[in-house]
C-alpha cells in the first residue's frame, strides 16, 4: 500500500503555522482528542498542593517536576521549597543539600542513578565531587593533581596546589586516558573557574578575603561530604539487606514446594559445584506467587531430578570406596610376599589395582551384596598376571610419550636409551632468566633444581601416581597422610616432560665417553663408570683453595651442568676432564662423587595412608629405620624384609655416598679427610643386581620380544582402561 498522504498544515498570511493551544494538552481517545483528567490538578490552591507534595518522597517530587511544564513551574519555584523539605523529612536520616546546592539538584545527585553528563547508569555518586561520573566522562570531565604537576612548569606548580586547596577534590581511583590509577581528582570546570578567579585577583586584601571564604566553604563542604557518604553507604547496605531478605523468602518458598513433591533429601545432599541457592530461578529477588511457581515448576523439578541422580551416584561411589579397603588388604598380601624381594618388579598402587577388570567387577557388585576377602578369591590367582600386563601397559604408554605412537621400533629399546631422559615438572624448578639466576634471585624464578628420570626410575617416580584432589566423595584408599593436596591416582604421565636442553647435555656426555647416543643405554653409561671434573667450577671455594677436586659420575655431572651452568651449558664440553678408569686419576684428585640420595621404602606401609610414595631419601638407612621403629615397633629392621631400595636405584648408588659440603678454609683438608673416613660408604649387603630387573626377567615380563604375552594382548589390554580386562579369560 502507498504511504498515507500527509495533511497539509494550515498557515496564516505571514507563513506561520496555526496550532491550537488546546491540542497541546489533549489526549487521544476513540480517535478524538480530549482534555486529560489531571489537567486541572495544577490549578488547585497552592496551600493544598504544598500539603500533598509534603506527603511524598523527594524522588517522587523530582519525577513530578519532570512530568510536565506546569508541574515543573510549580515545584521549581522558591515558594515551594517547604514542600521539598517536608518530603526530605519523610526519609529518616536523609541529610540536607550541600552549601550552594538546591533541593532538586541534591535529590537528583542522591537518587538518580545516571551520569550527570550522559545517560549511562552510575549507581554510586561521588559525594566529594557532588557528581555521578561514568568512566568515559571521567576521562574528560576530571583533572588529576599528579597529572597537572607532571606537565606544569616550576612556576605553575604552586598555583596548581593553591587551586586544588580551594575546590572539592577526592583522593580516589578513576579511569584516565591510559589506565586507572590513584590520584587527587577535581571537576575540570571548577578547576578552570577558580584558576581564572585567582588569576584576576590583584590586591593582597582581595586575595586574603577570597582565601578565607574558600577555606570556610571547603571546611563545610568536606564535613557535609563525610555525612552524605555515610548516609549513602548505609542506604546501599539497607537495600542489600532488603534484597537478601527477598531472596531468602523466595528460596524458602521454592524449597517448600519441592519438599511437598518428595525432593527434601535430594536438596539436602546438594554439593558444589551445584547450589540450590545459586540457581537462576531461585536467587531472584521477587516473591514467589502461585502463577510464578506454575511457570518455573517444570524446570525446578527437572533440576531436582538431576540432583537425585547425583545423590544416588555419590552413595554408590561411597559404597565402592568402602569396598576398596578389602582390595587394599588383598594387594598388600601379594606385595609383601617374601618372594618379591630382593625387588625384581615394580608394583601397581591401589589406584591402579582397582582399575583391573576382575577387581572392578567385584567392587561394582550390587549394593545389597556384602564384599569381603572371600569375594576376591577368584582374583588372587590372577594378580601376578594382571600386574605383568599392567607393567607392559605402563612401558608402552611411556614409550608413546617419548617417541610417539607411530614408532615401529620395540618400545623397550626406546626406554633404555640414556638420552631419552625425562624430568618431573612437579619436583623440578627451571630458571626463567639468566639475570635472576646469575644474581641469585631464587625467590622470583632464579632457582634451578632438576629431578631427571632415567630408565627405569621413571616407571616408579612418586609423582606419576599422585594427582590433585577433586570430587567430594572421600576415598580412604587414595588418602595419604603426608600429602596435603594430592592423593593416589592411576599411573599417568601428567608430571613428566621432555627437556631439550638437558637431553642435549646428556647426549654430549655420551659422546665424551666415546659412545653413540642413538644406541647407548643407561646400563652402558653405568658400566663405563666414567668420572668428570668440571673445569667451569675453578672459582668455586671447594676446588679453588684446596688440592682436592670433586669428580662426578655421568648422571650427576649432567645435573651439575644443568643446575650450576645453565646459561653456559653450550661450552661445558670444552671445559671438562674425563677419567675412564681409576688408574687415570692423578694423586691430587679424590673420588668424592656426590651420588645423590638413595630412595628407601617401607614394606609394611604398602598402600596405607601413612605410606610415603616418594620414599625416604638418605645417603644411609637411618630415616627409614627410624620410621620402622616409631611406626611399626621393629627395633632391628632388615633389608628386603622390612625395607628395600626403590625400583631402578643404580647399583653404584649403594656402594658409597657422600654429600658435597662447603667447609671453612682453615681446616678444610683435616675436615675433609675426617668426613672421608667417617662416611666413605654404606656397605650394602644386598645383591646389587637385584635392584633392577635382569634381562631375562624383563624379557619374560614385558620385553621387546614380539612373541611375548603382553605384545599379543597389548592392544586389547590398552583399550580396556589400562588394566587387564581379559586377564581372567586368558588365565583360564
SEDREN-248814 format. One record per residue (C-alpha): residue number from 1; residue in one letter; chain; z, y, x negated. Coordinates in steps of 0.1 Angstrom, whole numbers. Layout:
BEGIN
> k/r/c/zz/yy/xx
> NUM/A/A/Z/Y/X
...
This chain:
BEGIN
> k/r/c/zz/yy/xx
> 1/X/A/0/0/0
> 2/X/A/-7/35/-12
> 3/X/A/24/56/-20
> 4/X/A/36/78/8
> 5/X/A/23/113/8
> 6/X/A/47/139/-3
> 7/X/A/57/165/22
> 8/X/A/48/200/12
> 9/X/A/77/223/7
> 10/X/A/78/255/27
> 11/X/A/77/287/7
> 12/X/A/81/323/17
> 13/X/A/58/351/8
> 14/X/A/72/355/-26
> 15/X/A/67/319/-35
> 16/X/A/104/308/-33
> 17/X/A/114/276/-16
> 18/X/A/132/278/17
> 19/X/A/160/252/16
> 20/X/A/185/253/45
> 21/X/A/221/258/34
> 22/X/A/234/231/57
> 23/X/A/212/205/41
> 24/X/A/234/205/10
> 25/X/A/264/192/29
> 26/X/A/247/169/54
> 27/X/A/248/131/51
> 28/X/A/221/106/62
> 29/X/A/230/88/94
> 30/X/A/204/70/115
> 31/X/A/176/89/100
> 32/X/A/192/122/109
> 33/X/A/215/144/88
> 34/X/A/250/151/100
> 35/X/A/279/170/87
> 36/X/A/305/150/66
> 37/X/A/338/141/82
> 38/X/A/358/156/54
> 39/X/A/337/188/51
> 40/X/A/364/209/68
> 41/X/A/392/195/46
> 42/X/A/389/223/21
> 43/X/A/392/248/49
> 44/X/A/429/238/55
> 45/X/A/456/263/47
> 46/X/A/465/265/10
> 47/X/A/501/255/15
> 48/X/A/491/223/34
> 49/X/A/466/215/6
> 50/X/A/492/220/-21
> 51/X/A/516/198/-2
> 52/X/A/490/170/0
> 53/X/A/480/174/-37
> 54/X/A/516/172/-48
> 55/X/A/519/137/-35
> 56/X/A/490/124/-56
> 57/X/A/489/112/-92
> 58/X/A/474/135/-119
> 59/X/A/444/113/-123
> 60/X/A/437/114/-86
> 61/X/A/437/152/-87
> 62/X/A/412/151/-116
> 63/X/A/389/128/-96
> 64/X/A/391/152/-66
> 65/X/A/382/181/-88
> 66/X/A/351/163/-99
> 67/X/A/342/152/-64
> 68/X/A/326/185/-52
> 69/X/A/323/221/-60
> 70/X/A/347/230/-32
> 71/X/A/374/208/-44
> 72/X/A/368/220/-80
> 73/X/A/371/256/-69
> 74/X/A/404/249/-53
> 75/X/A/420/227/-79
> 76/X/A/408/246/-109
> 77/X/A/424/278/-96
> 78/X/A/455/291/-113
> 79/X/A/472/294/-78
> 80/X/A/472/256/-75
> 81/X/A/490/249/-109
> 82/X/A/521/239/-89
> 83/X/A/501/210/-75
> 84/X/A/493/197/-109
> 85/X/A/530/200/-120
> 86/X/A/541/182/-88
> 87/X/A/516/154/-94
> 88/X/A/528/152/-131
> 89/X/A/563/147/-119
> 90/X/A/553/117/-99
> 91/X/A/548/98/-132
> 92/X/A/581/90/-149
> 93/X/A/582/101/-185
> 94/X/A/548/118/-184
> 95/X/A/551/148/-208
> 96/X/A/536/182/-202
> 97/X/A/505/196/-218
> 98/X/A/501/209/-253
> 99/X/A/505/246/-260
> 100/X/A/473/265/-251
> 101/X/A/461/234/-231
> 102/X/A/456/235/-194
> 103/X/A/469/208/-170
> 104/X/A/434/194/-161
> 105/X/A/425/192/-198
> 106/X/A/457/174/-206
> 107/X/A/452/149/-177
> 108/X/A/417/143/-190
> 109/X/A/430/136/-225
> 110/X/A/458/113/-213
> 111/X/A/440/92/-188
> 112/X/A/401/93/-190
> 113/X/A/390/66/-215
> 114/X/A/358/84/-226
> 115/X/A/348/101/-258
> 116/X/A/350/138/-254
> 117/X/A/316/143/-270
> 118/X/A/297/114/-254
> 119/X/A/301/88/-226
> 120/X/A/313/59/-248
> 121/X/A/346/41/-240
> 122/X/A/375/51/-261
> 123/X/A/407/36/-249
> 124/X/A/432/53/-272
> 125/X/A/434/91/-276
> 126/X/A/443/108/-309
> 127/X/A/473/128/-298
> 128/X/A/475/147/-331
> 129/X/A/439/159/-328
> 130/X/A/440/162/-290
> 131/X/A/408/143/-286
> 132/X/A/392/110/-279
> 133/X/A/365/101/-305
> 134/X/A/342/72/-308
> 135/X/A/332/60/-343
> 136/X/A/298/76/-341
> 137/X/A/311/110/-331
> 138/X/A/339/108/-356
> 139/X/A/313/109/-384
> 140/X/A/301/143/-373
> 141/X/A/330/159/-355
> 142/X/A/357/153/-381
> 143/X/A/362/166/-416
> 144/X/A/384/149/-442
> 145/X/A/406/167/-467
> 146/X/A/397/144/-496
> 147/X/A/360/147/-489
> 148/X/A/362/185/-488
> 149/X/A/383/187/-520
> 150/X/A/359/164/-538
> 151/X/A/329/186/-530
> 152/X/A/347/220/-534
> 153/X/A/348/243/-564
> 154/X/A/381/252/-581
> 155/X/A/383/285/-562
> 156/X/A/378/268/-528
> 157/X/A/404/241/-531
> 158/X/A/434/263/-524
> 159/X/A/416/278/-494
> 160/X/A/409/244/-480
> 161/X/A/446/234/-484
> 162/X/A/457/265/-465
> 163/X/A/432/259/-437
> 164/X/A/445/223/-432
> 165/X/A/480/236/-430
> 166/X/A/472/258/-400
> 167/X/A/452/233/-379
> 168/X/A/461/200/-362
> 169/X/A/455/171/-386
> 170/X/A/461/134/-385
> 171/X/A/466/112/-416
> 172/X/A/448/80/-405
> 173/X/A/416/59/-408
> 174/X/A/383/69/-393
> 175/X/A/348/57/-398
> 176/X/A/330/81/-422
> 177/X/A/294/82/-434
> 178/X/A/298/53/-458
> 179/X/A/330/34/-450
> 180/X/A/362/35/-431
> 181/X/A/390/50/-452
> 182/X/A/424/66/-451
> 183/X/A/424/104/-452
> 184/X/A/438/136/-435
> 185/X/A/413/144/-408
> 186/X/A/408/175/-386
> 187/X/A/383/186/-360
> 188/X/A/354/204/-376
> 189/X/A/352/232/-350
> 190/X/A/389/240/-356
> 191/X/A/385/239/-393
> 192/X/A/355/263/-392
> 193/X/A/373/287/-368
> 194/X/A/404/290/-390
> 195/X/A/383/293/-421
> 196/X/A/364/322/-405
> 197/X/A/396/338/-393
> 198/X/A/413/337/-427
> 199/X/A/381/350/-444
> 200/X/A/381/381/-422
> 201/X/A/418/390/-428
> 202/X/A/421/417/-454
> 203/X/A/456/432/-454
> 204/X/A/486/412/-465
> 205/X/A/505/422/-434
> 206/X/A/479/406/-411
> 207/X/A/479/375/-433
> 208/X/A/516/372/-431
> 209/X/A/516/377/-394
> 210/X/A/488/351/-390
> 211/X/A/506/326/-412
> 212/X/A/539/330/-392
> 213/X/A/521/325/-359
> 214/X/A/501/294/-370
> 215/X/A/532/279/-386
> 216/X/A/552/282/-354
> 217/X/A/523/268/-334
> 218/X/A/518/238/-358
> 219/X/A/556/230/-357
> 220/X/A/555/229/-319
> 221/X/A/522/210/-319
> 222/X/A/535/183/-342
> 223/X/A/567/178/-323
> 224/X/A/548/175/-290
> 225/X/A/522/152/-305
> 226/X/A/550/128/-315
> 227/X/A/563/128/-279
> 228/X/A/529/123/-265
> 229/X/A/521/94/-289
> 230/X/A/553/76/-280
> 231/X/A/545/80/-243
> 232/X/A/510/66/-247
> 233/X/A/522/36/-267
> 234/X/A/548/29/-241
> 235/X/A/522/32/-213
> 236/X/A/500/7/-232
> 237/X/A/529/-17/-235
> 238/X/A/538/-14/-199
> 239/X/A/502/-21/-189
> 240/X/A/500/-51/-212
> 241/X/A/532/-65/-196
> 242/X/A/517/-60/-162
> 243/X/A/486/-79/-172
> 244/X/A/506/-107/-187
> 245/X/A/526/-110/-155
> 246/X/A/494/-113/-135
> 247/X/A/480/-139/-159
> 248/X/A/513/-159/-157
> 249/X/A/513/-158/-120
> 250/X/A/477/-170/-118
> 251/X/A/483/-197/-143
> 252/X/A/513/-210/-123
> 253/X/A/493/-209/-91
> 254/X/A/464/-229/-106
> 255/X/A/489/-253/-122
> 256/X/A/505/-260/-88
> 257/X/A/471/-266/-72
> 258/X/A/462/-292/-99
> 259/X/A/496/-307/-97
> 260/X/A/491/-314/-60
> 261/X/A/459/-332/-70
> 262/X/A/478/-355/-94
> 263/X/A/470/-339/-128
> 264/X/A/505/-329/-138
> 265/X/A/509/-354/-167
> 266/X/A/474/-346/-179
> 267/X/A/482/-309/-180
> 268/X/A/515/-315/-199
> 269/X/A/496/-336/-225
> 270/X/A/470/-309/-234
> 271/X/A/469/-303/-271
> 272/X/A/450/-280/-294
> 273/X/A/422/-271/-296
> 274/X/A/423/-274/-258
> 275/X/A/445/-250/-240
> 276/X/A/452/-246/-203
> 277/X/A/464/-210/-206
> 278/X/A/433/-200/-225
> 279/X/A/408/-215/-200
> 280/X/A/384/-187/-189
> 281/X/A/392/-192/-153
> 282/X/A/430/-193/-159
> 283/X/A/436/-164/-181
> 284/X/A/421/-138/-157
> 285/X/A/445/-110/-146
> 286/X/A/436/-112/-109
> 287/X/A/457/-130/-83
> 288/X/A/446/-164/-70
> 289/X/A/437/-163/-34
> 290/X/A/425/-192/-12
> 291/X/A/389/-180/-15
> 292/X/A/392/-177/-53
> 293/X/A/406/-212/-56
> 294/X/A/378/-226/-34
> 295/X/A/353/-211/-58
> 296/X/A/369/-225/-90
> 297/X/A/383/-258/-77
> 298/X/A/353/-279/-88
> 299/X/A/352/-266/-123
> 300/X/A/390/-269/-128
> 301/X/A/391/-305/-115
> 302/X/A/363/-314/-139
> 303/X/A/383/-299/-168
> 304/X/A/414/-317/-157
> 305/X/A/395/-350/-157
> 306/X/A/383/-344/-193
> 307/X/A/419/-337/-203
> 308/X/A/429/-370/-186
> 309/X/A/403/-388/-206
> 310/X/A/415/-373/-239
> 311/X/A/451/-381/-229
> 312/X/A/442/-418/-224
> 313/X/A/423/-418/-257
> 314/X/A/453/-404/-276
> 315/X/A/476/-430/-261
> 316/X/A/451/-457/-271
> 317/X/A/449/-443/-306
> 318/X/A/486/-441/-309
> 319/X/A/489/-478/-299
> 320/X/A/463/-488/-326
> 321/X/A/482/-468/-352
> 322/X/A/514/-487/-344
> 323/X/A/495/-519/-349
> 324/X/A/483/-507/-383
> 325/X/A/519/-513/-396
> 326/X/A/512/-551/-392
> 327/X/A/479/-547/-410
> 328/X/A/498/-530/-439
> 329/X/A/520/-560/-443
> 330/X/A/490/-583/-444
> 331/X/A/472/-562/-470
> 332/X/A/504/-558/-491
> 333/X/A/509/-595/-492
> 334/X/A/474/-600/-506
> 335/X/A/476/-571/-531
> 336/X/A/510/-582/-545
> 337/X/A/499/-618/-553
> 338/X/A/506/-626/-589
> 339/X/A/471/-640/-593
> 340/X/A/457/-604/-591
> 341/X/A/475/-594/-623
> 342/X/A/466/-586/-650
> 343/X/A/443/-564/-629
> 344/X/A/408/-576/-626
> 345/X/A/396/-557/-595
> 346/X/A/402/-525/-576
> 347/X/A/416/-528/-541
> 348/X/A/409/-510/-508
> 349/X/A/436/-488/-493
> 350/X/A/449/-495/-458
> 351/X/A/425/-468/-445
> 352/X/A/395/-489/-458
> 353/X/A/411/-522/-448
> 354/X/A/413/-511/-412
> 355/X/A/376/-504/-411
> 356/X/A/367/-540/-418
> 357/X/A/352/-556/-388
> 358/X/A/376/-586/-384
> 359/X/A/406/-563/-389
> 360/X/A/393/-538/-364
> 361/X/A/388/-565/-338
> 362/X/A/425/-573/-340
> 363/X/A/436/-537/-339
> 364/X/A/414/-530/-309
> 365/X/A/427/-559/-287
> 366/X/A/436/-549/-251
> 367/X/A/467/-528/-247
> 368/X/A/487/-555/-230
> 369/X/A/482/-579/-259
> 370/X/A/511/-580/-285
> 371/X/A/498/-578/-321
> 372/X/A/519/-594/-348
> 373/X/A/514/-612/-381
> 374/X/A/500/-643/-364
> 375/X/A/473/-622/-348
> 376/X/A/458/-618/-383
> 377/X/A/459/-655/-391
> 378/X/A/421/-657/-389
> 379/X/A/417/-626/-411
> 380/X/A/439/-636/-441
> 381/X/A/415/-663/-455
> 382/X/A/386/-637/-454
> 383/X/A/404/-609/-472
> 384/X/A/391/-618/-507
> 385/X/A/355/-620/-494
> 386/X/A/359/-588/-474
> 387/X/A/373/-569/-504
> 388/X/A/344/-582/-526
> 389/X/A/319/-569/-501
> 390/X/A/337/-536/-499
> 391/X/A/336/-532/-537
> 392/X/A/299/-538/-536
> 393/X/A/295/-512/-509
> 394/X/A/315/-486/-529
> 395/X/A/294/-492/-560
> 396/X/A/262/-488/-541
> 397/X/A/275/-457/-524
> 398/X/A/285/-443/-558
> 399/X/A/251/-452/-573
> 400/X/A/233/-434/-545
> 401/X/A/254/-403/-551
> 402/X/A/245/-403/-588
> 403/X/A/208/-412/-588
> 404/X/A/198/-411/-552
> 405/X/A/189/-438/-526
> 406/X/A/153/-443/-538
> 407/X/A/161/-457/-572
> 408/X/A/147/-492/-579
> 409/X/A/170/-499/-609
> 410/X/A/200/-521/-602
> 411/X/A/228/-498/-592
> 412/X/A/254/-512/-617
> 413/X/A/233/-501/-647
> 414/X/A/233/-465/-635
> 415/X/A/271/-465/-631
> 416/X/A/278/-480/-666
> 417/X/A/258/-452/-684
> 418/X/A/281/-429/-703
> 419/X/A/260/-398/-694
> 420/X/A/264/-405/-656
> 421/X/A/299/-389/-656
> 422/X/A/313/-371/-626
> 423/X/A/341/-346/-622
> 424/X/A/367/-343/-595
> 425/X/A/364/-309/-578
> 426/X/A/399/-311/-564
> 427/X/A/415/-316/-598
> 428/X/A/392/-295/-620
> 429/X/A/391/-258/-625
> 430/X/A/359/-243/-638
> 431/X/A/359/-207/-652
> 432/X/A/339/-181/-632
> 433/X/A/331/-157/-660
> 434/X/A/332/-155/-698
> 435/X/A/350/-122/-696
> 436/X/A/380/-137/-678
> 437/X/A/380/-169/-699
> 438/X/A/380/-150/-732
> 439/X/A/407/-127/-722
> 440/X/A/430/-153/-707
> 441/X/A/429/-142/-670
> 442/X/A/439/-176/-658
> 443/X/A/453/-163/-625
> 444/X/A/419/-150/-613
> 445/X/A/395/-176/-624
> 446/X/A/396/-178/-662
> 447/X/A/415/-211/-664
> 448/X/A/394/-241/-674
> 449/X/A/406/-276/-667
> 450/X/A/383/-306/-664
> 451/X/A/390/-341/-649
> 452/X/A/360/-362/-658
> 453/X/A/355/-396/-643
> 454/X/A/337/-422/-663
> 455/X/A/329/-456/-650
> 456/X/A/349/-474/-638
> 457/X/A/376/-447/-634
> 458/X/A/355/-430/-607
> 459/X/A/360/-460/-585
> 460/X/A/398/-457/-582
> 461/X/A/404/-420/-586
> 462/X/A/431/-409/-561
> 463/X/A/411/-381/-545
> 464/X/A/383/-405/-534
> 465/X/A/409/-419/-509
> 466/X/A/425/-387/-498
> 467/X/A/414/-363/-471
> 468/X/A/429/-332/-454
> 469/X/A/449/-338/-423
> 470/X/A/431/-335/-390
> 471/X/A/439/-345/-355
> 472/X/A/471/-346/-335
> 473/X/A/480/-383/-334
> 474/X/A/504/-394/-361
> 475/X/A/492/-423/-382
> 476/X/A/521/-436/-403
> 477/X/A/499/-459/-423
> 478/X/A/480/-429/-436
> 479/X/A/510/-407/-443
> 480/X/A/520/-400/-479
> 481/X/A/554/-385/-488
> 482/X/A/541/-369/-520
> 483/X/A/511/-353/-503
> 484/X/A/518/-323/-481
> 485/X/A/483/-315/-468
> 486/X/A/464/-348/-474
> 487/X/A/466/-383/-462
> 488/X/A/448/-416/-468
> 489/X/A/412/-418/-457
> 490/X/A/384/-444/-463
> 491/X/A/368/-442/-497
> 492/X/A/343/-413/-500
> 493/X/A/325/-391/-525
> 494/X/A/336/-358/-510
> 495/X/A/356/-347/-540
> 496/X/A/331/-359/-566
> 497/X/A/305/-337/-581
> 498/X/A/279/-336/-609
> 499/X/A/283/-310/-637
> 500/X/A/251/-305/-656
> 501/X/A/269/-286/-684
> 502/X/A/294/-314/-690
> 503/X/A/266/-340/-688
> 504/X/A/246/-322/-715
> 505/X/A/277/-322/-737
> 506/X/A/282/-359/-733
> 507/X/A/245/-366/-740
> 508/X/A/247/-346/-772
> 509/X/A/278/-365/-783
> 510/X/A/260/-398/-776
> 511/X/A/231/-386/-798
> 512/X/A/256/-376/-825
> 513/X/A/267/-413/-828
> 514/X/A/231/-423/-831
> 515/X/A/228/-439/-796
> 516/X/A/203/-434/-768
> 517/X/A/217/-415/-738
> 518/X/A/194/-434/-715
> 519/X/A/209/-468/-724
> 520/X/A/243/-462/-739
> 521/X/A/271/-473/-717
> 522/X/A/307/-463/-716
> 523/X/A/317/-495/-733
> 524/X/A/291/-489/-761
> 525/X/A/307/-455/-768
> 526/X/A/342/-470/-768
> 527/X/A/331/-497/-792
> 528/X/A/315/-472/-815
> 529/X/A/350/-457/-820
> 530/X/A/336/-425/-835
> 531/X/A/360/-397/-842
> 532/X/A/352/-360/-842
> 533/X/A/366/-330/-859
> 534/X/A/358/-297/-841
> 535/X/A/349/-270/-867
> 536/X/A/349/-244/-840
> 537/X/A/387/-246/-839
> 538/X/A/392/-234/-875
> 539/X/A/410/-204/-863
> 540/X/A/435/-225/-843
> 541/X/A/470/-223/-858
> 542/X/A/475/-261/-858
> 543/X/A/445/-266/-880
> 544/X/A/442/-233/-898
> 545/X/A/476/-233/-916
> 546/X/A/480/-270/-924
> 547/X/A/464/-297/-944
> 548/X/A/461/-320/-914
> 549/X/A/433/-319/-888
> 550/X/A/431/-333/-853
> 551/X/A/404/-360/-846
> 552/X/A/392/-367/-811
> 553/X/A/376/-397/-796
> 554/X/A/343/-392/-778
> 555/X/A/359/-387/-743
> 556/X/A/385/-362/-754
> 557/X/A/360/-344/-776
> 558/X/A/337/-338/-747
> 559/X/A/366/-325/-726
> 560/X/A/378/-303/-756
> 561/X/A/343/-287/-760
> 562/X/A/341/-280/-723
> 563/X/A/375/-265/-719
> 564/X/A/380/-247/-752
> 565/X/A/344/-237/-760
> 566/X/A/329/-234/-725
> 567/X/A/307/-205/-735
> 568/X/A/299/-218/-770
> 569/X/A/290/-254/-759
> 570/X/A/254/-248/-769
> 571/X/A/262/-248/-806
> 572/X/A/291/-272/-809
> 573/X/A/268/-300/-823
> 574/X/A/263/-279/-855
> 575/X/A/300/-274/-859
> 576/X/A/314/-309/-859
> 577/X/A/322/-335/-884
> 578/X/A/319/-372/-874
> 579/X/A/337/-402/-887
> 580/X/A/323/-436/-877
> 581/X/A/350/-457/-894
> 582/X/A/385/-453/-908
> 583/X/A/372/-456/-943
> 584/X/A/352/-424/-939
> 585/X/A/383/-403/-931
> 586/X/A/394/-381/-961
> 587/X/A/430/-380/-972
> 588/X/A/436/-346/-957
> 589/X/A/427/-358/-922
> 590/X/A/450/-377/-900
> 591/X/A/441/-395/-868
> 592/X/A/462/-376/-842
> 593/X/A/438/-383/-813
> 594/X/A/451/-368/-780
> 595/X/A/441/-398/-759
> 596/X/A/454/-383/-727
> 597/X/A/480/-399/-704
> 598/X/A/477/-434/-691
> 599/X/A/480/-438/-653
> 600/X/A/506/-464/-643
> 601/X/A/510/-477/-608
> 602/X/A/539/-494/-590
> 603/X/A/531/-528/-574
> 604/X/A/560/-525/-549
> 605/X/A/546/-492/-534
> 606/X/A/512/-505/-523
> 607/X/A/501/-488/-491
> 608/X/A/536/-475/-483
> 609/X/A/543/-438/-476
> 610/X/A/561/-435/-509
> 611/X/A/530/-446/-529
> 612/X/A/515/-422/-554
> 613/X/A/478/-427/-552
> 614/X/A/474/-407/-584
> 615/X/A/500/-430/-601
> 616/X/A/525/-419/-628
> 617/X/A/507/-402/-657
> 618/X/A/525/-406/-690
> 619/X/A/520/-415/-726
> 620/X/A/545/-443/-721
> 621/X/A/560/-461/-692
> 622/X/A/592/-440/-687
> 623/X/A/582/-424/-655
> 624/X/A/571/-455/-637
> 625/X/A/601/-474/-649
> 626/X/A/624/-447/-637
> 627/X/A/607/-447/-603
> 628/X/A/611/-485/-600
> 629/X/A/648/-482/-609
> 630/X/A/656/-455/-584
> 631/X/A/633/-466/-556
> 632/X/A/634/-504/-559
> 633/X/A/666/-511/-579
> 634/X/A/649/-531/-606
> 635/X/A/666/-523/-639
> 636/X/A/641/-541/-663
> 637/X/A/606/-539/-647
> 638/X/A/579/-559/-663
> 639/X/A/543/-551/-669
> 640/X/A/519/-568/-644
> 641/X/A/548/-579/-624
> 642/X/A/564/-546/-612
> 643/X/A/538/-521/-625
> 644/X/A/503/-521/-640
> 645/X/A/478/-498/-657
> 646/X/A/454/-483/-633
> 647/X/A/420/-499/-630
> 648/X/A/395/-485/-655
> 649/X/A/420/-475/-681
> 650/X/A/403/-476/-715
> 651/X/A/416/-503/-738
> 652/X/A/423/-478/-767
> 653/X/A/445/-457/-743
> 654/X/A/472/-484/-747
> 655/X/A/470/-487/-784
> 656/X/A/486/-454/-794
> 657/X/A/490/-420/-778
> 658/X/A/503/-386/-788
> 659/X/A/500/-352/-773
> 660/X/A/487/-322/-792
> 661/X/A/517/-299/-799
> 662/X/A/518/-264/-814
> 663/X/A/549/-261/-836
> 664/X/A/564/-234/-858
> 665/X/A/545/-230/-891
> 666/X/A/576/-230/-914
> 667/X/A/584/-266/-906
> 668/X/A/550/-278/-894
> 669/X/A/545/-307/-919
> 670/X/A/580/-320/-916
> 671/X/A/580/-318/-878
> 672/X/A/545/-334/-875
> 673/X/A/554/-364/-897
> 674/X/A/586/-369/-877
> 675/X/A/565/-370/-845
> 676/X/A/541/-395/-860
> 677/X/A/570/-418/-870
> 678/X/A/585/-415/-835
> 679/X/A/555/-415/-812
> 680/X/A/528/-433/-832
> 681/X/A/521/-456/-803
> 682/X/A/530/-477/-774
> 683/X/A/528/-513/-784
> 684/X/A/511/-528/-754
> 685/X/A/519/-564/-748
> 686/X/A/492/-569/-722
> 687/X/A/457/-582/-726
> 688/X/A/437/-550/-731
> 689/X/A/406/-566/-719
> 690/X/A/422/-572/-686
> 691/X/A/424/-535/-676
> 692/X/A/388/-536/-666
> 693/X/A/366/-563/-652
> 694/X/A/350/-587/-676
> 695/X/A/312/-590/-675
> 696/X/A/315/-624/-658
> 697/X/A/339/-611/-631
> 698/X/A/317/-581/-624
> 699/X/A/286/-603/-622
> 700/X/A/304/-626/-598
> 701/X/A/319/-598/-578
> 702/X/A/291/-573/-574
> 703/X/A/268/-571/-605
> 704/X/A/232/-561/-606
> 705/X/A/221/-597/-601
> 706/X/A/198/-597/-571
> 707/X/A/208/-632/-561
> 708/X/A/245/-623/-555
> 709/X/A/261/-624/-521
> 710/X/A/266/-587/-519
> 711/X/A/230/-578/-526
> 712/X/A/218/-603/-499
> 713/X/A/241/-589/-473
> 714/X/A/243/-554/-487
> 715/X/A/221/-537/-462
> 716/X/A/237/-553/-432
> 717/X/A/272/-545/-446
> 718/X/A/263/-509/-453
> 719/X/A/251/-504/-417
> 720/X/A/283/-519/-404
> 721/X/A/305/-488/-411
> 722/X/A/313/-495/-448
> 723/X/A/331/-528/-441
> 724/X/A/322/-564/-440
> 725/X/A/312/-567/-404
> 726/X/A/295/-601/-409
> 727/X/A/324/-614/-430
> 728/X/A/338/-639/-406
> 729/X/A/304/-654/-397
> 730/X/A/293/-656/-433
> 731/X/A/326/-672/-444
> 732/X/A/322/-698/-417
